[in-house]
């Protein structure tokens, strides 16, 4: 469900400020987390629980990894860092593919922060569905 308020400058500007801070500092930092917490508060006010959870999980994960946020699955597919890609998803969270990827990220980060060993494979469910469909088509 696309909430047009998520595309307003009041939300987009903080996302871009976080991106610029990340690029200027060449990495994650505690001051950047403060900006993420402010953005998270905006999402609370807009009643966007998936995004609220996502921001919290991202900065908690980065803190647990000595202020790094690197996901091989994203960095192999894109020419930008994992955080930049994540921020790109936040610029249009109403897009169903972006929202699904944010949910997959949330599941991965939640499990990882609990100490579970899991692999982050965005779109893996889609691939498995396609393979099953192909197998069913071949059998028919």
trRosetta pair geometry for C-beta under 8 A, 3 or more apart (Angstrom, degrees):
i j d omega theta_ij theta_ji phi_ij phi_ji
1 94 6.9 -74 111 -140 34 89
2 6 7.5 -120 -167 42 64 123
2 94 3.0 73 -116 -175 78 139
2 95 7.6 51 -92 -51 109 38
3 6 4.9 90 80 -13 91 105
3 46 6.6 133 129 174 154 117
3 48 7.1 -124 30 -81 149 111
3 94 6.3 -164 24 -84 54 117
4 7 5.8 -58 -164 35 53 108
4 8 7.3 71 141 -42 70 92
5 8 5.4 -32 -159 -1 47 122
5 10 8.0 -33 -176 60 82 115
5 11 7.0 102 144 -20 68 135
5 46 5.7 -167 102 -129 133 124
6 11 5.6 -88 -155 93 41 168
6 46 6.9 127 -73 162 79 159
6 48 7.1 100 -88 -84 118 152
6 92 7.8 112 120 -131 115 31
6 93 5.7 -97 175 46 151 101
6 94 6.0 156 62 -35 140 104
7 11 7.2 1 -18 63 5 123
7 12 6.8 25 -170 -52 39 117
7 91 8.0 61 -118 171 69 62
7 92 7.1 31 -93 -105 99 68
7 94 7.5 -51 -43 7 105 129
8 11 5.5 85 65 15 74 96
8 12 6.8 -156 99 -2 32 99
9 12 5.4 -63 -126 49 35 107
9 13 5.4 42 173 -31 74 106
10 13 6.7 -36 -131 24 15 110
10 14 7.9 9 159 -7 45 103
10 42 7.1 -178 138 -146 97 138
11 14 6.7 -63 -163 36 33 103
11 15 6.8 30 148 -18 66 110
11 39 7.5 91 -150 -146 68 91
11 42 6.1 173 -103 137 82 143
11 46 7.8 8 -83 -36 132 156
12 15 5.6 -59 -154 36 37 115
12 16 6.3 31 154 -15 71 107
12 91 6.3 58 -124 -134 90 83
13 16 5.8 -59 -148 40 32 108
13 17 6.2 35 153 -23 66 106
14 17 5.3 -51 -143 35 35 115
14 18 6.4 39 156 -21 66 100
14 35 6.2 177 -165 180 94 96
14 38 6.4 -142 -139 100 142 106
14 39 4.6 175 127 -85 138 102
14 42 7.0 162 26 3 155 151
15 18 5.9 -53 -154 33 30 111
15 19 6.6 32 148 -18 63 106
15 39 6.8 103 -68 -125 64 145
15 87 5.5 145 -175 -164 95 97
15 90 5.3 -171 -122 105 131 121
15 91 5.9 169 126 -79 159 77
16 19 5.4 -50 -147 36 37 116
16 20 6.2 36 154 -19 68 104
17 20 5.8 -53 -145 37 31 109
17 21 6.3 33 154 -20 64 106
17 35 6.0 -139 108 -157 111 144
18 21 5.8 -54 -147 37 30 112
18 22 6.3 34 152 -21 63 106
18 32 6.0 96 -146 -161 79 92
18 35 5.0 -179 -85 113 88 130
18 36 6.1 84 -117 -71 138 77
18 39 7.0 -41 -40 -25 137 147
18 87 6.3 -170 90 -109 113 131
19 22 5.7 -58 -152 35 29 113
19 23 6.4 23 154 -14 65 108
19 83 7.9 169 -112 130 64 97
19 84 6.3 79 -136 -118 100 75
19 87 5.0 164 -75 134 103 168
20 23 5.7 -56 -146 40 32 109
20 24 6.0 32 156 -20 67 109
21 24 5.8 -54 -141 38 28 111
21 25 6.1 7 165 -1 64 114
21 29 7.2 -111 154 43 109 116
21 31 7.0 -132 -169 105 140 102
21 32 4.9 171 116 -98 132 97
21 35 6.6 147 14 13 157 156
22 25 6.4 -70 -142 48 21 95
22 27 7.0 -114 -159 108 69 6
22 28 6.9 -3 -122 -83 92 48
22 32 6.2 83 -70 -127 75 149
22 81 7.6 -146 152 70 129 144
22 83 5.5 -152 -149 113 157 141
22 84 7.1 -166 101 -67 143 78
22 87 7.9 -156 16 -30 150 146
23 26 7.2 21 -173 -76 30 46
23 84 7.9 63 -66 -84 98 115
25 28 7.9 -112 100 50 127 5
25 29 5.3 -59 151 -23 165 132
25 32 7.2 -125 35 -45 148 125
27 67 6.4 72 154 136 112 106
27 68 7.2 -48 -153 -101 109 64
28 32 6.0 -128 -157 64 56 143
28 33 7.7 54 -180 -51 96 90
28 59 8.0 164 -160 -128 125 70
28 62 4.6 -152 -156 -178 167 136
28 67 4.2 -163 85 -178 108 82
28 68 6.4 -164 18 -88 125 22
28 69 5.8 102 -56 -4 135 103
28 83 7.0 172 -73 -72 94 154
29 32 4.7 102 58 2 76 104
29 33 7.3 -131 102 -7 46 84
29 67 6.6 43 -86 -157 34 137
30 33 5.3 -47 -153 27 40 117
30 34 7.0 48 149 -23 65 94
30 67 7.9 -69 -44 -102 65 126
31 34 5.5 -43 -157 24 41 116
31 35 7.1 40 147 -14 64 98
32 35 5.6 -51 -158 34 41 111
32 36 6.4 41 144 -20 68 104
33 36 5.3 -52 -147 37 38 114
33 37 6.3 43 151 -23 68 101
33 59 4.6 114 -127 -153 97 135
33 62 7.7 -160 -82 76 107 128
33 63 7.3 44 -92 -61 148 110
34 37 5.6 -49 -149 32 32 113
34 38 6.7 34 150 -19 62 102
35 38 5.6 -51 -152 34 35 113
35 39 6.5 35 150 -17 65 104
36 39 5.6 -52 -149 38 35 112
36 40 6.2 43 149 -25 65 104
36 55 5.3 177 176 -172 98 107
36 58 7.1 -127 -162 84 148 113
36 59 5.1 159 93 -56 152 133
37 40 5.3 -47 -147 33 33 118
37 41 6.7 40 151 -23 62 99
37 55 7.7 160 -88 141 34 124
37 59 7.5 -58 -55 28 79 168
38 41 5.6 -48 -155 29 34 114
38 42 7.0 38 146 -20 62 99
39 42 5.5 -49 -157 30 39 115
39 43 6.7 37 147 -16 67 102
39 55 6.2 -168 93 -122 103 154
40 43 5.6 -54 -153 36 36 111
40 44 6.6 44 146 -25 66 99
40 51 7.8 -171 -123 131 61 81
40 52 5.6 92 -163 -139 84 63
40 55 4.2 -154 -84 89 101 145
40 56 6.2 89 -128 -53 148 80
41 44 5.4 -44 -151 27 37 117
41 45 6.7 36 151 -17 64 102
42 45 5.7 -55 -154 36 34 111
42 46 6.4 22 150 -9 66 110
43 46 5.6 -60 -142 46 35 106
43 48 4.3 -83 -167 63 90 112
43 51 4.3 -132 -147 101 146 114
43 52 4.7 -169 109 -69 118 73
43 55 6.8 157 22 -1 148 135
44 47 7.6 27 176 -75 32 35
44 48 7.8 -88 -63 45 20 72
44 52 5.4 87 -73 -107 71 130
48 51 4.2 1 132 34 117 117
48 52 6.1 145 91 -26 70 87
48 93 7.4 74 -165 102 137 151
49 52 5.3 -52 -139 35 35 116
49 53 6.1 33 163 -17 68 105
50 53 6.1 -57 -151 38 26 108
50 54 6.2 29 151 -25 62 111
50 93 7.7 168 93 179 115 130
50 99 6.9 50 115 -158 158 88
50 102 6.1 89 151 117 113 122
50 103 6.2 -46 -150 -82 125 82
50 106 6.8 -107 -160 -40 77 156
51 54 5.3 -51 -141 35 33 117
51 55 6.5 34 162 -19 66 101
51 90 7.0 106 -139 -126 113 93
51 93 5.9 -4 -79 -141 122 171
51 102 7.0 -19 -90 174 65 150
52 55 6.5 -58 -156 32 24 105
52 56 6.8 18 152 -11 60 111
53 56 5.9 -65 -154 40 32 110
53 57 6.1 28 155 -18 70 111
53 106 5.6 50 116 -136 115 128
54 57 5.8 -58 -145 38 28 109
54 58 6.2 29 157 -22 65 106
54 102 5.3 -33 -99 -174 153 102
54 105 6.5 58 -137 92 104 114
54 106 5.3 -79 -90 -77 78 102
54 109 8.0 111 -139 36 56 147
55 58 5.8 -55 -147 33 30 112
55 59 6.7 13 163 -5 65 105
56 59 6.5 -66 -150 42 27 96
56 60 6.0 23 157 -15 66 114
57 60 5.7 -59 -140 42 29 110
57 61 5.9 33 159 -23 66 109
57 105 7.6 150 99 133 133 88
57 106 5.8 135 25 -130 162 65
57 109 3.9 105 164 113 121 141
57 110 6.2 -58 -119 -61 135 68
57 113 6.9 -127 -144 -20 85 143
58 61 5.8 -55 -146 35 25 112
58 62 6.4 24 156 -17 62 107
58 69 6.5 33 -171 -128 86 143
58 83 7.7 114 -176 -117 125 84
58 86 6.4 129 -118 173 144 159
58 105 7.8 12 -76 150 95 126
58 109 6.8 -72 -72 -112 46 162
59 62 5.5 -48 -142 37 37 113
59 63 6.2 41 156 -21 65 104
60 63 5.7 -53 -148 36 30 113
60 64 6.4 29 153 -18 64 108
60 109 7.6 111 72 168 99 117
60 113 6.0 28 122 -113 120 142
61 64 5.8 -60 -150 38 30 109
61 65 6.3 8 157 -2 66 114
61 69 6.5 86 102 -111 106 91
61 109 4.9 -82 -60 -144 137 108
61 112 6.5 49 -121 91 110 127
61 113 6.2 -97 -85 -67 76 104
62 65 6.0 -70 -144 49 29 99
62 67 5.6 30 160 -138 93 38
62 68 6.3 -170 -145 67 73 22
62 69 4.4 -38 -91 -57 102 102
63 67 6.6 21 -102 -75 40 61
64 113 6.5 171 -12 -116 163 81
65 68 4.6 -90 123 58 110 86
65 69 7.0 134 65 -75 134 46
65 70 7.9 -146 141 25 151 83
69 81 7.8 82 88 156 88 109
69 82 5.4 -138 130 88 82 119
69 83 4.9 84 85 -63 128 100
69 86 7.6 -53 147 1 134 147
70 75 6.5 -2 -165 -32 84 143
70 81 7.2 -73 -104 -162 77 88
70 82 5.2 163 -127 2 33 134
71 74 4.6 57 86 16 105 107
71 75 6.6 156 80 -11 53 92
71 82 4.4 118 24 -122 85 138
71 105 7.8 -77 -73 -122 167 99
71 108 8.0 71 -124 121 131 153
71 120 5.4 -59 -156 88 115 156
72 75 5.7 -66 -137 46 31 104
72 76 5.9 35 165 -26 70 107
72 120 7.7 141 48 63 76 109
73 76 6.3 -52 -146 29 21 110
73 77 7.0 7 158 -7 55 112
73 120 5.1 -135 10 106 136 95
73 121 6.1 -169 -109 -107 150 38
73 122 5.7 148 135 11 135 92
74 77 6.1 -71 -155 42 32 103
74 78 5.8 -18 167 19 72 119
74 82 4.8 106 74 -114 135 79
74 85 4.9 -174 179 71 129 162
74 86 7.8 -8 -146 -47 170 77
74 122 7.2 59 -72 3 81 139
75 78 6.5 -73 -123 57 28 84
75 81 6.9 -9 -100 -139 104 38
75 82 5.8 -55 -52 -56 96 84
75 85 7.9 -140 -72 -10 54 141
78 85 5.2 137 51 -86 169 127
80 84 4.0 -96 158 89 121 135
80 85 5.6 152 87 -53 107 80
80 88 7.6 101 78 -25 151 133
81 84 4.7 96 56 7 80 102
81 85 7.0 -144 95 -4 42 87
82 85 5.7 -57 -150 38 32 112
82 86 6.2 35 152 -22 66 106
83 86 5.4 -50 -146 35 34 115
83 87 6.3 34 154 -18 66 103
84 87 5.7 -53 -148 37 32 111
84 88 6.5 40 149 -24 63 101
85 88 5.4 -49 -153 30 34 117
85 89 6.8 38 148 -20 63 98
86 89 5.6 -50 -158 30 36 113
86 90 6.7 34 147 -18 65 104
86 105 7.1 125 -115 -143 105 168
87 90 5.4 -51 -150 35 39 115
87 91 6.8 50 149 -32 65 95
88 91 5.8 -44 -156 17 36 115
88 92 8.0 -19 162 24 60 90
89 92 7.4 -96 -167 59 32 67
89 93 6.6 60 150 -91 73 73
89 98 4.5 163 -151 -158 79 98
89 101 5.9 -122 -121 87 139 120
89 102 5.6 164 150 -65 135 97
90 93 5.8 -3 -136 -52 40 106
90 102 7.8 106 -75 -96 66 130
92 95 4.7 41 133 -11 107 114
92 98 5.6 140 95 -2 81 167
93 98 5.6 -131 -121 118 38 120
93 99 5.7 88 178 -83 70 78
93 102 6.3 12 -134 -23 101 157
94 98 7.6 31 53 63 31 122
94 99 7.0 9 -144 -51 12 118
95 98 4.1 71 72 12 103 111
95 99 6.6 -179 82 -13 50 85
96 99 5.6 -53 -143 37 31 112
96 100 6.3 33 157 -20 64 106
97 100 5.8 -51 -146 35 30 111
97 101 6.4 29 154 -17 63 106
98 101 5.8 -58 -149 38 30 110
98 102 6.3 33 152 -21 65 105
99 102 5.6 -53 -150 35 31 113
99 103 6.5 33 151 -19 64 104
100 103 5.6 -53 -151 35 34 112
100 104 6.4 34 151 -19 66 104
101 104 5.5 -49 -146 36 35 113
101 105 6.3 39 151 -21 64 103
101 122 5.2 28 -132 -151 90 127
101 123 7.5 -11 -93 -47 90 81
102 105 5.6 -52 -149 36 31 114
102 106 6.4 38 150 -24 63 102
103 106 5.5 -49 -149 31 33 115
103 107 6.6 35 153 -19 64 101
104 107 5.8 -51 -152 33 33 112
104 108 6.4 32 151 -17 65 107
104 120 7.6 110 145 -157 99 81
104 122 5.1 129 103 -115 150 72
104 123 7.6 -61 -52 -28 172 41
104 124 7.9 142 -143 21 136 91
105 108 5.7 -58 -149 39 32 112
105 109 6.1 26 158 -15 69 109
105 120 7.3 34 -113 -145 59 122
105 122 7.3 1 -57 -87 78 110
106 109 6.0 -59 -142 40 27 105
106 110 6.0 28 160 -21 64 110
107 110 5.9 -56 -145 36 25 111
107 111 6.4 21 158 -14 62 109
108 111 6.1 -63 -152 39 26 107
108 112 6.1 22 155 -17 65 112
108 118 6.0 -152 -135 102 69 124
108 120 4.3 49 -139 -100 155 94
109 112 5.6 -57 -142 40 31 111
109 113 6.0 29 160 -18 67 108
110 113 6.1 -58 -146 38 25 108
110 114 6.6 21 154 -16 60 109
111 114 5.8 -62 -153 38 31 110
111 116 4.2 -67 178 65 88 127
111 118 4.5 30 113 2 142 143
112 115 7.8 67 178 -58 32 12
112 116 6.6 -87 -79 63 29 74
112 118 6.4 -107 -63 43 76 99
121 124 3.7 55 117 -53 116 127
123 126 4.7 -47 -167 37 74 120
123 127 6.1 78 135 -25 85 96
124 127 5.6 -53 -149 35 36 112
124 128 6.3 34 154 -18 67 105
125 128 5.7 -55 -147 37 32 110
125 129 6.3 35 152 -21 65 105
126 129 5.7 -53 -149 35 31 112
126 130 6.4 32 153 -20 65 105
127 130 5.7 -54 -149 35 32 111
127 131 6.4 32 153 -19 65 105
128 131 5.7 -52 -147 36 32 112
128 132 6.4 33 153 -18 64 106
129 132 5.8 -57 -149 38 30 111
129 133 6.3 32 152 -21 65 107
130 133 5.6 -54 -148 36 31 113
130 134 6.3 32 153 -20 65 106
131 134 5.7 -54 -148 36 31 112
131 135 6.3 32 153 -20 64 106
132 135 5.7 -52 -147 36 31 113
132 136 6.4 31 154 -18 64 105
133 136 5.8 -55 -148 37 30 110
133 137 6.3 31 152 -21 64 107
134 137 5.6 -55 -147 35 31 112
134 138 6.3 31 155 -20 65 106
135 138 5.8 -55 -148 35 30 110
135 139 6.5 30 153 -21 64 107
136 139 5.8 -55 -148 34 32 112
136 140 6.6 35 154 -27 63 106
137 140 5.9 -54 -153 27 31 114
